[in-house]
């Protein structure tokens, strides 16, 4: 993806939340906002819900392309989701911040 706007990020996150609500209704109870980091496969949304990013994708039967559309990862224009790439670090930081902002009020309700 190219430069992402806040609205696009929010739309992707909303889609990810809706998806998880269907496939794993209690996923939100497994999220630790203090540890949440979308650049880490163990502490990202999928990692916290399914053990790690790769295992989660396998269980959900989705790939990185779908995961990105659901706000679970970022990628380069070539489809690389490696969070250690310098070009992706700011994207993952923004994605993590957007998820935290969205989830904070939701977590207060559970």
Beta strands, then each sheet from edge to edge (+ up, - down):
end
